[in-house]
């Protein structure tokens, strides 16, 4: 899975983890990334099975929550993240 980290990097930078819904992809957040990228590190990815043209990958809620936890730990190991949620992303968040 590709995770996109866009915006400033370094200490003291807040991390915004963006979760899309159905039938969207990480592209839903293009305008928000453009607006925030000078102030926040924007982290986004397409949830498993949501990418057009790929086979559906049914995943349990526990699997998606663990995936989000791992993305959070790897992109912001020492700081909390702020969630930006849309549609089904709200359930996962």
C-alpha positions as CSV (number, residue, x, y, z in Angstrom):
1,X,0.0,0.0,0.0
2,X,1.3,3.4,-0.9
3,X,1.1,6.1,1.8
4,X,1.6,9.7,0.6
5,X,3.2,12.2,3.1
6,X,3.0,15.7,1.7
7,X,3.9,19.0,3.2
8,X,6.5,20.2,5.6
9,X,8.6,17.7,7.5
10,X,10.6,18.0,10.7
11,X,10.0,18.5,14.4
12,X,7.0,20.4,15.6
13,X,5.0,19.8,12.4
14,X,1.5,18.7,13.0
15,X,0.3,15.5,11.1
16,X,-3.1,15.4,9.5
17,X,-4.2,11.8,8.7
18,X,-6.9,11.9,5.9
19,X,-9.3,9.0,5.6
20,X,-11.7,8.9,2.6
21,X,-15.0,7.1,2.2
22,X,-16.8,5.1,-0.4
23,X,-16.3,5.1,-3.4
24,X,-13.5,7.6,-3.1
25,X,-9.7,7.2,-3.0
26,X,-6.9,9.3,-1.5
27,X,-7.4,11.7,-4.4
28,X,-10.5,13.1,-2.6
29,X,-8.1,15.2,-0.5
30,X,-6.1,16.9,-3.3
31,X,-7.6,20.3,-2.7
32,X,-7.1,20.1,1.1
33,X,-3.5,18.9,0.7
34,X,-2.9,22.0,-1.5
35,X,-4.4,24.2,1.1
36,X,-2.6,22.7,4.1
37,X,0.8,21.6,2.7
38,X,2.7,24.7,3.9
39,X,1.5,24.2,7.5
40,X,0.8,20.5,8.0
41,X,2.2,17.1,7.0
42,X,-0.7,15.5,5.2
43,X,-0.8,11.8,5.3
44,X,-3.2,10.0,2.9
45,X,-3.6,6.6,1.2
46,X,-6.3,4.6,-0.5
47,X,-8.0,2.1,1.7
48,X,-7.5,-1.5,0.7
49,X,-10.0,-2.6,-2.0
50,X,-11.1,1.0,-2.8
51,X,-8.7,1.5,-5.8
52,X,-10.7,1.5,-9.1
53,X,-9.7,-1.5,-11.3
54,X,-8.4,-3.6,-8.4
55,X,-10.2,-6.6,-6.9
56,X,-12.3,-5.8,-3.8
57,X,-10.5,-6.8,-0.7
58,X,-13.0,-7.3,2.1
59,X,-11.4,-6.3,5.4
60,X,-12.7,-6.5,9.0
61,X,-13.0,-3.3,11.0
62,X,-10.2,-4.6,13.3
63,X,-7.9,-5.0,10.2
64,X,-8.6,-1.4,9.0
65,X,-8.2,0.0,12.5
66,X,-4.8,-1.8,12.9
67,X,-3.7,-0.5,9.5
68,X,-4.6,3.1,10.6
69,X,-2.7,2.5,13.8
70,X,0.4,1.3,11.9
71,X,0.3,4.3,9.5
72,X,0.0,6.7,12.5
73,X,2.9,5.1,14.3
74,X,5.2,5.1,11.2
75,X,4.3,8.7,10.1
76,X,4.2,10.3,13.5
77,X,5.9,8.0,16.1
78,X,6.3,10.7,18.8
79,X,3.3,13.0,18.2
80,X,-0.4,12.6,18.0
81,X,-2.1,12.9,14.7
82,X,-5.3,14.8,13.8
83,X,-7.8,12.9,11.7
84,X,-9.7,14.4,8.8
85,X,-12.5,12.1,8.0
86,X,-15.1,11.7,5.2
87,X,-18.0,9.3,4.8
88,X,-16.9,5.7,5.7
89,X,-13.6,7.1,6.8
90,X,-15.6,8.4,9.9
91,X,-16.4,4.8,10.9
92,X,-12.7,3.8,10.5
93,X,-11.4,6.9,12.3
